[in-house]
Amino acid sequence: MEIGILCVFFLALLLIATEQGHRMNKAAVAMFAGTVCWLLYIMWGTDFVTAQHALEYGVFLDGGRSSSWNVKEFVAGTVFLRYTLEAANVALFLLATASIVEVLNNNGCFDFIHELLYTKYPKRFLWGVACVTFLLSANLDNLTTVCLMLAIIRTLVAQEKLRWVFGAVVVVAANCGGACTVIGDTTSLALWTTGLVTPTNYSFSLMASAVVAMLTVIGLIHLRLPHTMELVRALPPYRGDDTILNRWQRGLMLLVGIGGLWFVPTFHRLTHLPAFLGVLCVLSVLWIVDELCNRHLLRDMMVRKRAPMALQYQNIQNMLFFIGMTLAVGAVNESGMLPAFCRWTTEHVPNIYVTGVASGLASAFVGNVPMMLGNMATFAHESGIQEFAPDGTFWPLLSYCTAVGGSLLAAGTMGGFALWRLEEIRPGWYVRHILPKVSLGFVAGLLVFWLVNG
């Protein structure tokens, strides 16, 4: 039955990697795989429980007689619940941050980005887009940042091929920026919520390599851009929900939202409560400030949502995809195959850089989330080895490799997938024009990581 669970898992990875061909939603595939893997696990639960959790199961029985009913109760209440809590912790965090972004966007707090980037010079626009995206993704999750920046680019750049180039830059910058902080990407958030990294050490280990990788890609693209570009001349249509807040009110809301997110790691360190509770607190304060600033508008009418439906759809899909992959990886882990693979890998592949690079290359095809979760479940068993211990070198290395490696192909990360769906980029164009540049950036950043972390 271990082989059956593994076959379902690899079939799901294959469908996720080939999504551009069959158009089957990866979130649906991940959720189905997670469900089927646990159904197979529970069918042969007695064998798995006695092999992996004999001591815990004995305490659960408390001298009673083992039965199939007791095994199912133990699996549901102890084994399965552990992975459910891990997935719920990250999903609630993402839900709260997405709500914060929507409140800020509804009130025009990001409109200054449009003003800042408005220029007919593509090289200046390139560096502005990259820097703004990098900074935003370090504070917000990178998928939300990608969707916001793509919407801004569409209102400014008239030429389709240039929008593709700038969209690819947004994906690379968002992945690099999101990897720099524990709240900037789903994968780094998963590392933090499971206790494998601490925010300060993680950011110090990754910042230089992520910046170098991004600058390398941007510099290579800079050389091929024209001197001028055509801007969108039509005025944006009236959306029916334009904000009436002045600049200081928008600045206050931006300070509460973004500044509050920066306080979340401190909140977690001081209270040891789950990180999503801190984000929910920030969301509640921002919501109150929003209602105070818009109280006369709220009395007159319900304000329609300013955020595009694509943004909401991508955020929901990201959460469901993460939940499905967490459950699927959990079932494979509980079958005993990942601990065995960990022992084999540490014996035959002692260099963590080989493992990290291999995971990064695989992320280009199956996505960075499955590779990160798989490596977390595998190598967390080896906490006795220094590189795999909490705050060990392997975890920021893995985060860098999966984030930048996932950018090698258009749909290797959730941000890249959003670019492919929203801008309808052809995979062949991305491979010819973006893949070589991202590859050089990946190598340059990896070299810097090795120099910084030894």
WOWORA-V395612 format. One record per residue. RES is the residue in one letter. PSI is psi in degrees with one decimal (* if undefined). Layout:
[[RES | PSI] [RES | PSI]]
//
This chain:
[[M | -25.0] [E | -39.1] [I | -37.3] [G | -45.4] [I | -41.6] [L | -37.9] [C | -43.0] [V | -41.8] [F | -46.8] [F | -31.5] [L | -40.1] [A | -43.2] [L | -38.4] [L | -43.1] [L | -36.8] [I | -41.3] [A | -28.2] [T | 23.8] [E | -33.6] [Q | -22.7] [G | -48.5] [H | -9.7] [R | 28.5] [M | 124.3] [N | 128.0] [K | -29.8] [A | -41.0] [A | -40.9] [V | -45.0] [A | -43.9] [M | -40.4] [F | -43.0] [A | -42.8] [G | -40.5] [T | -48.4] [V | -40.8] [C | -41.5] [W | -28.4] [L | -42.4] [L | -38.0] [Y | -45.3] [I | -26.9] [M | -33.9] [W | 37.6] [G | -34.7] [T | -45.2] [D | -44.3] [F | -43.0] [V | -45.6] [T | -27.2] [A | -36.3] [Q | -25.5] [H | 42.5] [A | -43.5] [L | -46.7] [E | -38.2] [Y | -36.4] [G | -40.7] [V | -38.4] [F | -41.1] [L | -33.0] [D | 48.2] [G | -5.5] [G | 177.5] [R | 136.3] [S | 140.0] [S | 166.8] [S | -34.1] [W | -43.7] [N | -38.3] [V | -44.6] [K | -38.9] [E | -40.7] [F | -43.9] [V | -46.2] [A | -40.5] [G | -15.9] [T | -59.2] [V | -56.5] [F | -37.5] [L | -32.1] [R | -44.8] [Y | -30.2] [T | -42.0] [L | -39.7] [E | -45.6] [A | -41.3] [A | -35.5] [N | -47.6] [V | -41.0] [A | -41.2] [L | -37.7] [F | -47.5] [L | -38.3] [L | -42.7] [A | -42.8] [T | -37.8] [A | -36.6] [S | -38.4] [I | -44.8] [V | -40.0] [E | -40.2] [V | -44.0] [L | -42.5] [N | -36.1] [N | -28.3] [N | 12.2] [G | 22.1] [C | -16.2] [F | 4.6] [D | -24.8] [F | -23.6] [I | -40.7] [H | -43.3] [E | -39.4] [L | -36.7] [L | -7.3] [Y | 110.3] [T | 152.9] [K | 3.4] [Y | 110.2] [P | -31.1] [K | -39.6] [R | -40.7] [F | -39.6] [L | -50.4] [W | -34.6] [G | -46.1] [V | -44.3] [A | -46.2] [C | -45.2] [V | -43.0] [T | -43.2] [F | -46.5] [L | -41.5] [L | -43.6] [S | -23.7] [A | -22.3] [N | -34.6] [L | 172.3] [D | 149.3] [N | -28.2] [L | -46.2] [T | -41.0] [T | -43.2] [V | -47.1] [C | -41.3] [L | -45.4] [M | -35.7] [L | -38.6] [A | -38.6] [I | -42.7] [I | -39.1] [R | -30.6] [T | -6.4] [L | -44.8] [V | 124.5] [A | -30.9] [Q | 128.0] [E | -46.1] [K | -36.9] [L | -36.0] [R | -36.3] [W | -43.9] [V | -49.6] [F | -33.7] [G | -41.5] [A | -39.0] [V | -41.6] [V | -43.8] [V | -47.6] [V | -46.3] [A | -39.0] [A | -39.7] [N | -39.4] [C | -44.7] [G | -40.3] [G | -31.3] [A | -15.4] [C | -19.9] [T | 159.1] [V | -12.4] [I | 4.4] [G | -13.8] [D | 152.3] [T | -39.2] [T | -44.0] [S | -33.2] [L | -40.2] [A | -39.6] [L | -41.9] [W | -45.8] [T | -23.7] [T | 1.5] [G | 16.4] [L | -18.8] [V | 158.8] [T | 146.5] [P | -47.0] [T | -51.2] [N | -37.3] [Y | -48.0] [S | -40.9] [F | -36.2] [S | -29.6] [L | -22.0] [M | -50.8] [A | -44.6] [S | -38.6] [A | -41.0] [V | -43.3] [V | -42.3] [A | -44.9] [M | -45.7] [L | -35.3] [T | -46.3] [V | -45.6] [I | -40.8] [G | -40.6] [L | -38.4] [I | -35.5] [H | -37.7] [L | -21.9] [R | 3.6] [L | 149.6] [P | 175.4] [H | -31.9] [T | 164.3] [M | 160.0] [E | 130.9] [L | 156.8] [V | 121.5] [R | -24.9] [A | 141.5] [L | 143.7] [P | 138.6] [P | 152.4] [Y | 128.5] [R | -4.4] [G | -1.6] [D | 25.0] [D | 134.9] [T | 153.2] [I | 12.3] [L | 143.9] [N | 179.9] [R | -39.2] [W | -31.8] [Q | -40.9] [R | -40.4] [G | -38.7] [L | -45.0] [M | -38.0] [L | -39.0] [L | -42.9] [V | -43.9] [G | -57.3] [I | -43.8] [G | -36.4] [G | -38.3] [L | -34.8] [W | -25.4] [F | -14.8] [V | -46.5] [P | -38.5] [T | -41.8] [F | -44.3] [H | -40.2] [R | -35.6] [L | -36.4] [T | -20.8] [H | 16.1] [L | 158.9] [P | 146.8] [A | -32.5] [F | -24.6] [L | -39.1] [G | -39.8] [V | -38.4] [L | -36.2] [C | -44.5] [V | -43.6] [L | -41.2] [S | -42.7] [V | -44.1] [L | -38.3] [W | -41.9] [I | -44.7] [V | -39.5] [D | -45.2] [E | -33.4] [L | -39.7] [C | -28.9] [N | 25.2] [R | -38.7] [H | -31.7] [L | -38.6] [L | -25.7] [R | -30.9] [D | -40.5] [M | 159.4] [M | 126.0] [V | 126.5] [R | 155.4] [K | 131.5] [R | -31.0] [A | 139.3] [P | 151.4] [M | -28.9] [A | -39.0] [L | -45.1] [Q | -40.6] [Y | -44.4] [Q | -39.1] [N | -43.7] [I | -42.8] [Q | -40.0] [N | -44.0] [M | -45.2] [L | -37.9] [F | -43.2] [F | -42.5] [I | -46.8] [G | -43.8] [M | -35.9] [T | -43.6] [L | -41.1] [A | -46.5] [V | -37.1] [G | -41.8] [A | -42.0] [V | -40.6] [N | -44.0] [E | -17.0] [S | -10.9] [G | -0.8] [M | -36.5] [L | -41.9] [P | -38.2] [A | -40.3] [F | -35.3] [C | -44.9] [R | -41.8] [W | -42.3] [T | -44.8] [T | -23.2] [E | -38.7] [H | -20.7] [V | 75.7] [P | -13.9] [N | 118.9] [I | -23.4] [Y | -32.9] [V | -45.5] [T | -42.3] [G | -45.9] [V | -41.8] [A | -40.5] [S | -37.8] [G | -42.7] [L | -39.0] [A | -30.3] [S | -28.4] [A | -25.8] [F | -47.3] [V | -7.9] [G | 153.7] [N | -26.9] [V | -51.1] [P | -39.3] [M | -40.1] [M | -47.7] [L | -40.2] [G | -43.5] [N | -37.0] [M | -47.6] [A | -30.2] [T | -55.3] [F | -6.8] [A | -18.6] [H | -21.1] [E | 48.4] [S | -14.7] [G | -20.9] [I | 134.5] [Q | -42.4] [E | -27.4] [F | -2.8] [A | 163.6] [P | 133.6] [D | 18.8] [G | 163.7] [T | -28.8] [F | -35.6] [W | -48.2] [P | -33.1] [L | -45.0] [L | -40.5] [S | -44.1] [Y | -48.3] [C | -41.2] [T | -32.4] [A | -52.8] [V | -38.6] [G | -35.2] [G | -20.1] [S | -5.3] [L | -34.3] [L | 159.1] [A | -35.5] [A | 25.6] [G | -19.5] [T | 167.3] [M | -33.6] [G | -44.7] [G | -36.3] [F | -40.0] [A | -40.3] [L | -44.9] [W | -40.4] [R | -43.8] [L | -38.9] [E | -6.0] [E | 48.1] [I | 137.0] [R | 130.7] [P | -36.9] [G | -39.8] [W | -42.4] [Y | -41.7] [V | -40.7] [R | -40.6] [H | -26.6] [I | -38.8] [L | -48.3] [P | -38.4] [K | -42.3] [V | -34.9] [S | -44.7] [L | -39.6] [G | -39.2] [F | -46.2] [V | -43.1] [A | -45.7] [G | -36.3] [L | -39.0] [L | -42.5] [V | -41.0] [F | -41.5] [W | -39.0] [L | -37.1] [V | -42.0] [N | -5.8] [G | *]]
//
